[in-house]
Amino acid sequence: MRALASAIFTAAMAVAAPSLSPRLAEVPFCYPCGATRIWPLLNEPLESGTSIKLKIFRGSAELARSTDGKLSFEGLQLEAMRNGRLRLESGAKDKRSEFDLRIELNHRGGRMESETLRIRPAPPVRPVTYYADFGDDLINIFGAGLGGGPPIMHHQLREGGAAVRRAPSRGEDSFIRYEKAGFDQYFRRLQCQGVASEILWLFPYPFLTAPDVYSPRATALYRRQAEAILHDPVLTQIVVHSKSLTNWGWIRDLLPLRLNPRVGRDLSQSATEHGIQLGVSYRPFEHAAAKYYQLPAFESDGRFLWMFQPLSSPAVNFEAETVGFAHYRALTRAVVTTIELRTPDRPDRFLERFHKWRDNLRILVSGYPPIQTDSLVLVRNPQGAFRLAPFGRIARRADAQRLAITDFQLEYEPSRGVVIRGLRIPSGPAYIVIDNPSGQAPLTLVRSQPVRLLAADGTTMGRDAAYVAFAETSPEFKATRIAGIQPDGNPHAVFFATEASGTLLFAKSAEPRLDTAALVINRGEEYSREMVDYNLPAARRNAIRELAAILRHPAFNQIYVNTRSHTSLAAESGDGEAGIGSLAAYRAAKKPAGQLGIDLAYTPRGAVIGSLTPAAIMNFTPGEWKGFCQTPECPFPWRYRRNEAIAHGIRKLLEDVQQSFPEARLRIVLPERAAVAQAMARLQQRQPAGTEGYTGNRNNYIANIGEGLALLDLTGTRFETVLLGVGPFVAGHVLNEFLDRAIPDASGHRHSSYQGPSGIMYEGQWTLKDEAGRRARERNLCLLLSRPESINEVILYEAADWTYRLPWDGFEFLASCPPPHPAAAQ
């Protein structure tokens, strides 16, 4: 396997002879009236002997020209400088000229090239900041994740009525050409919209990193698995020939960014050249997006290694025991000694066969659940190199390595079903798989919550997520078996297998049988690679090193701690009007229920659990995750202790960040506290049907983990608080009521030394689709900015949408907003 080093991408990013940058015509060059602006124009300074001609047009009419690269026109001074930049000086704020500029270069040796640029006045800087899930922006900038056919963008972008489509430019090695010109046109878009700052979420494992951030062992393990993904010929063909976005193609295209330092330098240089200030978003509550991307890894002899999570950093992937939340079983050391299998009727044939032959029930302990045999997994050879291979090639070896539990007693009790006693299930492996190896006299299970685990003292060990994986002979098997990389290049993680299992079982209206399906009990790993515990020094050290590697780039001057996340792991149980029950059953009955994922079985190791009963730690309680739990009086001690430990860990992280980055601007997004949310809920109940609440379409806030920030005290810090914000179509009077309550709730910035105005997040990307959305967007942005003493900036989520869909004059309405709200004077 070729070593993965930045050298292999040199061809894709090689510097050519001096020439015009390749993406100049995509976006206008917007100049500020009464000021000077300079843009990159060429990839390298011009050689001596190259002549530059400038011509100005409106339509087909030529209005001015020069042969020395300098030109005066309508009060503007233009110069194509020999250092490779275009300089434009505007002498008057009230003079606004728009025209086309044609640049012609005559190089030594007779080579000629030309390009026509659109020149137009820039709007004033607006009180808005874009927030980028930058992996999505890279789809739009470079076509990441797309093949060579006519691509369909991840965001169905429209600009001037025409679909925006970018087929990626790939080298002979099939890697995307990440050129600085792509970043240049991107930041020109921001200039044309009057946006001067952007916050980049660079993913749990940041795109911009350095070799010394993580331990050598963890970094080497990550790199070797990245090599297998990057160089696999099957995946390469999937990516290159796909006509639409492929998820694993996107992952593959993004992997080189972490391994080529030039990408970070080009991004930073481009932002600096365009006057765009960058902030780095650090999401403490999301370190893998584990519900989407997990790639099983095995030794060549079939031994299971781990689930490789390419969006996780090396530390989180391979050192979770030093940084991750702990599962309750890791804290309590409780082990499964009894399993109850619920059956619809007395299973006489099953019992008779079992007591005679013991061949129709098998209990396996495994690090992985059933896998689609045609999906690609990682396999490590004896020399330590990984490759991708269909799971079917090693399935027998791998399945033979699973631990079979054979020493147990089984009997039937009418009130409990089939009871399996005398077990000692090892604590470490995440999965217990129960099936019927002989296929004879199968046991039938109930669809709704078919299994219960018990510890030695009889305490139920809940908070897991059981599901049914159908046999490969069944038409449903793919939906209920996980995949590494599917033949179409997309993932199918255990979250989706669990969801599909419940849906299929209730759609079939049939109880599952263990001859045609396996029961999979997903307990979760002992230490989470999705949730990181900042009570642990190693976790904070990793965070500081990651941030330091990014802030080395001059364009970054802000750390933005964003408490949003996708942390919602696989769930079997739901909490609704009938109490704790099958989530799938609630959905089949079309009744609402809160999802109870296995993420709720984990807690920071700083949580004080010594006084809690085993049942409180191990089991869901009706109502436990409804409403709020932000005071010691909360009746759910596991939830409150968990919230308290989360807040304590984040407080320690903020202290370390402040000490490590004394010059950076520091901000943190905080959710509104219970009193605000409860008051808004009461208001919403009084509204006519269809009135849009303030949280509608407010994405990526998971209260199950983010609520702990409601307990955070910022005394002794200089962090600025940012309001978590509102959804796109919130009714105007509801938004005003929210601001009336949320602004006082955030006043004082939780006792921070910073006492200026706040920012607020707005999910307005959903308003970019039509005229009704435009009206809602303009109304709500005006309202959000109507109290300038309290809120002076709106952070707009999903920069990819705004950057490519908003017209150049899309914020012009802000100059015509109504006068400030009366509350602004208070």
N, C-alpha and C positions, 0 to 999 in steps of 0.2 A: 504494500500500500504506500502510495506516495505521501511523503510528509506534508502536512498542511501548514504552510508558512506563507507569509505575504508574498513571497517571490512568485508563487504560482498564479497570482492575480496581476502580475506586472504587465502582462500583455494587454489585459483588459483596461488598465489604467495608464498605459504608457503615454509619455509626453511626445507628441508629434512635432514636426517642424512648425514654426510660428504660423498661425492661421486664425481666421475668424472662428470664434466659439460656435459650436454647431447648433445651438438652440436659441439663437438671438431673435428669430422672427416669431417665436411662439407667444411672447408676452410683450406688451408695450414697455417703453422706457418712460417712466413717469417722473417728472422733475418737480421739485418744490418751487413755487413762484417766489421770487425775491431771495433765492438762496442758490447754492451750488451743490450739485450731486455728481458723483463719479461712479461709473460702473465698469466691471471687467468686460472687455470687448474681444480680446484675443487670448489664446491659451498660453502664449509666451510673448515677451517683448519682441518687437520687430527687428529684423536684421537690417544693417545698413544697405542702402541700395533699393529698398522697398519704397515705392511711392504710394501715397494715399490720396484718393479723390473723394470729395463729399458732394452730394447733390440733394437738394430738397425738392419734394414734390407735394402737391395736393391733387389727388386724382392723377391724371396723366400730364398735368401741367408742371414743367420744371420751373421753379421759382428762384433758385440760387444754386451756385456751385463754387467749388474751390479745388485747387490742385495741390495744396500743401497740408491738408488735414485740418485746417482751421476755417471757421465760417461764422459770420455774424448774420443773424436773421431775426427780424421783429423783436429786437431787444434781447435776444439770446446769443450767448457766445458758446459755440460748439468747437470741440477739439478732439480728434482721434489721436491720442498721444502715442508716442513710440514705445512707451512702457507697457502697451497693451490695454489701455483704459480709454473709455469715452468720458470726456468732461463736458458738463453743460452748466453754464452760469446764467441765472435769470436775474435781471436787474430790477424788476418791478413786481410787487406782489399782485397788482391788478392786471398784469399782462398775461394772457393765457393763450398760447399758440399751440396748435395741433397740426402735425404734418408727418410726412414720411421722409426718412433720411436714408439715402442710399450710400453705402460705403463700398468703395472699389479699391482693392489692393493689387498692385503689380509687383510681384516678387522678382528677385534676381533669377535669371534663367528662364524668364518668360511665363512663369506660372501666374495665373490671374484668378482672383476670386472676388465675389461681391455678395452683399446681403442688404436687404431693405428693412429698416427698423421703423416701428411706429413710435413717434414721440408725442407725448401728451402731458398736460399738467397733472400733477398729483393732487389728491385731496389733502386737506389738513390731517394731521395725526389724530386718530379717533381714540376715545377712551375705552378701547376694547383690546383684549389680548386673545390670541388664538391658543387653544390647548390641543396638542397633536398626539394622538395615538400613532406615533411616527411610523410604525410598521405599515399602517394603512396608507399614509402619505407616500411611502416608497413604492406602493403599487401604482400610484398615480404619476409619480415622478419618473420611475424607471421601468414600470411594467413587471415588478417583482411578482412571482407566482404565476405568471402568464406565459403561454407558449408562443409559437411564431405565427399562429393563425390569427384570424380577426378576433382580437380579445374583447371580452366583456369586463368592464372595470368592476372592482369590488363595490365602489360607490358608483351608482349609475349617474355619472356626471353629465351635466349639460352646460354648455356655455354658448350664448348667442343662438340657442335653439338647436345646436348640433351636438351629437354625442361625442364626448371626449374619449378617444381610444389611443392607447400607446402600446404598440407591440415592443417588447423588450429588444434591446440590442445585445446580442450575445457573441462572445468570442468563439474560436474554434474549439475551446475547451468546454463550451456550453455555459460558462459563467457570465452573468450579467456584467455589462460595462458600466460601472458606477463612475460617471464622469462629473467633474465639478460643474460643468455646464447645466446639468440637471438641477443642482441646488441653486444655481444662479437664476434660472427662470422661475423657480419656486419662490425665491425671496423677492423677485421683481413683482410677482403677483401680490405679495403682501404690501409692497410699496404702492401699487396701483389702487389698493383698497384703503390706504391710510392706516395700516396696521404696522406698528413699530416694535412689537414684542411678541414673542411666542414661547410657550412652555412645551417642552418635548418630553413625552413619556417614551423612553428608549427601551422599554420592556423589562421584565424581571431580571434577565441577564442583559445588561445594557449593551447596545450596539457599540458604544464607545468605551473601551476598556483597556487594560494594560496587563502584560504578562505577570506582574508581581502582585496582582490584587488577591489571588487565591493561592492555596497551597500547591506546590509543584505536582503532588500526586493527583489532586482533584482536577487541576488544569489539564494534566496529561490524559486522564481518563475521558474528560469531556472532548478533548481534541481528537482522540483516536475514534470516538464514536461519530464526531462531526465528519471526519474523513470518510467514514463508511457511507454516510448519507450523501456527501458531496460527490463522491466518485462512483457511486453505484450506477451501472449502465441502464438498468431497468428503470430506476427513478428518473434518471436523466432523460430517457426517451419519453416518459410520461410528461415531464415538465415541458420539454422542448416542443412536443407535438400537440399539447393541449390547447384547445381554442378558448378556454375559460380559466378562471382562477382555480388552481389546485392548492389545497391547504398545505400539503407537505412540499409542494413545489415552492410555495411562499417561504416556508421554513428553510428549505435548501438554499434559496436565493439570498436569504438574510444571514445565513451562517458566516459567509466571508466577511461581513462588516466588522465582526468582532476580532477578526484575525488579520486585518489589514489596517495599520494605523493611518494610512493616507486618507481613508474615508473620513475619519474624524477631523483631520486637519482641513480637508476640503470643505466639509460642512461648516466648521467654525470660520474659516477664512471667508467663505461666501456670505455668511450672515454678517460678519464684520464689514465687508465691503459694501453691503447694502444697508448698513445702519440698523440692522435688526438685532435687538437684544434677546438672548436666549436664556431660558430657565430650564433646569432639569427637574422633572417630576419624579419624586421617589414615592412609590406606593408601598408602604410597609405591610399591607395586608394582602399582597398578591405576589407570589414568587414562582409560579409555575403555569398558571392557567391550566391546572391539572385536569380539569373536566374536559379539556380538548386534546391535549398532546401528551401521550405516554407511549413509549416504544419499548416493548419487552426486550431484554437482553439476556443471552444465555452463553454458557461455555459450550464448546463444540461437543462435549460429552452429554449435553442436555441439562446441566445444572443451571437453575435460574439464578441470575445475578441481581437484577433490579429493573425498575421501569425508568428508562432514560427519558428525561424531560428536557427537550432542547431549549425551552424558554426559561428553565431554571439555571441559575449560576452553577459553576462547579461545586461551590461550597454547599449549596442547598441540595444539589443532586447526590453528593457523595459523603457529606458530613452532617446529615440531618440530625443525628443524635447530639450534635453540639450546638445547633441553631434552631431546631424546629419545636413547635408546640408538641406536647406529649399526649399520647392517647391515655385515657384513664387507666387502661390495663398496665401501662408502663409505670404509672404512679402507684397504683394499688397492688400490683403484682398478683391480681386475681387471675385464675386460670379457669378455663371451661372444663367442668367435670360432668355436666349433664346437658343433653340436647333433647328437646321435645319436638316431635314432628306431628303437626296437626293433620288429621285425616278426616274426610267427610263421613266415613262409616268405619265399622270395625274391620280391619284388614286381615281376615282369617287366612286367606291363601298366602298372603305375604308372610305372616307370622309362621305358618306351618313350614313354608319353604326355608325361611331363615333358620329356624331352630333345627332343621334337618341338615341343611347344606351350608348355611352362612355365606351364600354366594349372590344374594340379591340385594345387598346393601353394602356400600363401601363408603368409608369416611376418609377423605384425603385432606391433608394440610399442604398449602401451596402458596408460593409468592405471587402467583398469577392465576387469573380465572381462565375459563375456556376461551381459546383464540381461534379466529378464522384461519384455516390452514393455508389459504392462498394469499394471506397478507404477509408483508415483509416484516421480519424482526431482525434484531442484531445478534450476531453470533461471533464470539471471540475465539481465535485460534490459540494454540499453545504459545505462540510468540507474542501474544498480547494485542494483535491487530484485530479490528472488527470488520465484519462485512454484513451486508444485508442479504437475507435469504428468506424464501417462503417458509413459514412456520411448519408446513407439512413435511419439509425435509428432515426436521429434527424433532417432530412431534412425539414420536415413540420414545426417543431417548429422553426428551424433556418430561413427558408424562410419567415415565418410569422413575424419575427422580423425586416425584412427589411423595411425601411421607404418608403411608397408609396406617391408620389407627385401627388396630385389630383387637386390642384388649379392652373389651367393654361387655356390658350386659344389656339386654334389650327385653322390654315387656310392653304390654299395652294396658293403658289405664283410660277408661272412658272419658274422664274429665280433662285428661292431658294429652291423649293421643299416644303415639309410639314414643316411649321414654327410653333413652339410651344413657346408661349410667356407667360410672367407673372410668370415665375418660380423663386423660390428662393431655389437653391440647396445648402444644407449645405456644408461648405468648407472641413470638416474633412474626411469623408469616401472616399476611393480611387475609388470606382466603381459606375458608373451609368449603370443600366441594363434596356433596353427597350424591351418589349415583347408584346405578344397578349394573354391575359389570356382566352379569349373566343374561340379563334381559328377561329372566323368568320371574313369574309371580310378582309383578312390580307393585310398589307402594304408590298409592294415589294421595296427593296432598291437596289441602284447600288452597285456593288462589290467594286468599287474603291473609297475609302474615302467617306463612306456613310453619315457621320455626321459632323456637325460643331457646336461648342459651342461658345456662345457670352456672354460678360459681359453687365452690365447695360448701359455702355456708347457706346455699339455697337462694342467694340473691340473683335476680335476673340480670344478665349482662346485655343490656339493650344498646341503643344508639348505633346499631349496625344497619346494613342495607342488604337484605336478601333478595335474590331474583332468580329466575329460571332461565337457564341456557339450553336451548333446544339442540337436539342432535343434528349432525351435519346432513343427515338424510331428510331433515325437515325443511320445508320451504322458508321457515322463520329463522333458521339457524344464524344467518348472517346478522340479523338485527339484534340477536341476543348474545352474540359472541363478540368479544372485543377484537379489534384489529390493531396491528402496528401501523403499517401503511397499506391501505387497500389498493387493489389494482387500478383504481381511477385516481390514485394520488391523494386520497382524503383519509382523515382519521375516523376512528369509531371507538372512543374510550369507554371505560366502564360506566361513566355517568349515563351515556346514551344507551348502552346495552341494558342498564337497569330500567331506564324510562321505557324502552321498547318492550321489555319483558312484561311489565305491568299492563301496558296498552294492549298487547297481543292476548294476554291471558283473559282480560275482561272482554275483548272483542270476540274471542272464540267461545266464550261462555262454557268453557270446559275446564275441569280441574287438571292440573299437570300430573303426569305419571313419570316415575323415575326410570322407566325403560326408554322413553323417548326424549327425556330431558334430564338435566342435572340441576340440583339445587345449589346455588352459589351464595355463600354467606360472606359478604364483604365487610370485614371488621375495620379496615384501614390499617396502615402501617403503624408501628409503635411510635414513630416520630414523624411529624408531618413535613412534607416537602412543598406544601402549599402555604402554610402559615408559619411565620418566623417569630421567635420569642425574643424580644429585645431586653428582657431581664437577663439574658445570657450575654456575657462580654464578647464571645466570639461572634454573635449575630451583629452587635453594634460595630465591632471592628470591621467586619465585612462591609457593612453599610458605608462607613467612613471611607474605606478604600475605594469602593465603587464610585462614590461621589467625587472623591479627589481625582480619580482618573478622568472624570468628565470635566471637572472645573479647571483642569490644566489647559483646556481649550479656551482661548481668550474671549470668545463670544458669550460664554456662559457666566452670568453674574448673579444668578438666583437659584435657590433651592426651594422647591415647592413640594411640601409633603402632602400628598393627596390620599385621603382616606377612602377613596372608592376602590372597588375590586370586583372580580368575578368569582370570589370565593364562595361557592355553593356546590358542595360535592354530592355524590350519589345519595339518593334517599329512597327508602321504602315506606317510611311512616309519614303521616300527616296529622295535623291537629286541627280539627274542625268541630262542628256542632255536636258530633257524637263522641268527641274526645279523641284520644290517640288511636289511630287505626291505619289501615292500608291507604297510602296515598293514591294508588291506582284505583282502589274502590271508590274513594271520594271523587276522583276525576270521572270515573265511569258513571257515577250517579249525578254528575254535573253539580256537585256541591263544593263550596269553597273550603280549602284547608291549607294551613301553613305547612310548607315543606320542611321536614326535619332531616337534614343531611348528616352524613357521618362526620362532617366538619365540627358538629356540635358535641362530638365525643372527645375533642381535644381541648387542651387549656395550656396557657403559659405555665412554665414550671415555677413561676413566682406566686401562683395562686395558693392561698391558704386553704387547704382542703382537709386538714387534720380533724376538724370538728364535724365534718359532714358525714352523714350515714352512707354506707355503701350504695344503698338504693338511690340516694340523691345524686351520687356521682355517676352511676352506671345507667340510669334510666331516664327517659323522657317523662316529664310530668305534665298532665293536661294544663294548658295555658302557659307553660314555662317560657315559650318564645313568642308570646303575643304581647302586645302593649309595650311597656317600658320597664326597665329594671335599672334605675340609676341612683338609688339610695339604699342604705343598709336595711331599710324597712322592706325591701323587695322580698316577697315570700318564696323566691326561688334561689336558694343559696348558691347552687352550682353556677347559675347564670351571673349572679352578682359578683361572686369571687372571680369568675373569669373576666368580667368587664373591668373589675378593679385591677387585676394583674395586667391586662392589656394596657390600661391607662398608665400604670406604673412603668411598664417597659417602654412605652412611647415617650414618656417624660424623660427617662434616662437617655433614650436615643437623641431627643432634642437637645439635651444638655451637651452631649458629645458632639453633635453637629455644630452647635454654637461655638464651642471651644475650638473645634478644628477649622472652622471657616469664618474667621472674624470679619472678613471684608464682604462676604456674600449677603445679599438680601435673603431673608428667611421668612417663609410663609407656610401656613398649615391650614388645610381645609377641615373645618369642623362641622359636624351635623348640628342642626338645631336641637335644643334639649327638650325634654318631655313636655314641659309646660306649653311651649310653643306648638308642638305637634298635636297635643291634646286639644288646645284651643282651636286650632285649625280644623281638626276633625269635627268638633262641635259645630263650627261654622259651615262645614261642608254638608252636614246633615240637614241644615236649614235651607240649602240651595235647591232650586228646581232641578229636576232630572236633566242630565246632560251637561251641567255646569262643570267645567274642567277644573280639577283641583291643582294645587301647586306641585304635587309630586308626580303627576301623570307623565309618563315617558321620561322620568328622571333616572337615567341609567346608572348601573355599576355602583350602587350603594347597597351594601349588604349589612343590614343592621346587626345580624348575628355576630359579626366581628367588629364592625365599625362603631357600634353603640358605646364601646368602652371609652371612646374619645369624648363623650359627653361628661365624663368624670375628670377630664384633664384640667390641671391648673398650670398656667404659664408664668407664674410668679418667678422672677429672676431671669427670665428669658427676654429676648427682643423679637420674638416671632410675631408676625402679623397674622391675624386670623382672616380666613376667607370663608364666606358663607357657602354652604353646600349647594344652595341655589334651588332653581325651580325648573319644571318641565316647560315645553315649548308653547303650549296653547292655554296656559293658565288664564282663567278669566281675570279681567282687569281689576275688578273690585276684590277678588280673592287675593290677587298678587299684592294689592295695597295693604290688605289686612295682614298678610304674611310679613310684609316689610315693617308694618307697625309693631309687630311682635318680635320678629327675628332680629331687628337692629338693636333694640334694648337688650335682648338676650346675649348679643355678641359685644355689647358696649364694654369698654375696658379691656377688650381682647384677652379675656380670662386672666387679667392681672399681669399681662405682659408690660414691659416698659414702653413698647410701641403704643401710641395713643392716637394715631391718625385714622383716616377713613379706611374702609375695607374694600376688598373685591368680592364679587359674587359670581358663581357659575351659572350659566344658562345653557340649557339643552336645545338651543334654537335651530340646530341642524335639520330638525324635522320640518321646519317652516320653509325650507328652501325649494319645496316641490311645486308650489302653485301660488295663485294670487291670494287665496285665503290665508295661506301661510305667511305671505309677505305682510298682510295687514296685521296678523297676530304678532309677528316679529317686531314690526315697527312700533306698535303700541307697547309691547312689553319691554323692549329696550329703552324706550323713553321713560317708562315707569321705573325701571331699575336704576336709571341715572338721574331720577328726579330729586334725589336727596344727596347732593354732592358732598355735604359735610360728613355723611355716613358711608356712602358708597360712591367711589370715584372711578370704578373700573369694572367692566363685565368680562369674565373669562368665558369664551365661547368654545364649547366642547366640539370635538371632531373637526380639527382644522382642515382635514382633507376635503370635507364637504364645503366649508366656507371658502377655502382658497380657490377651488375650481368651479364653484357654482354661483357664488355671489357676483353680480355685475360690478364693474370697476367703481360705479357710483352708488353701490349698494348701501353705504352708510350716510349718504348725503342727507337723508331725512333727519339725522340727529341734530342738524343745525336748526331744524324747525320744530323741535319738540316743545310741548307746552312749558310754561314757566315751572320752576321747581315746586315740588309738593310743599304745602304749608309746614309739614313736619320737618323740612330741611332747615328751617330757621331755629328749631329748638336746640 
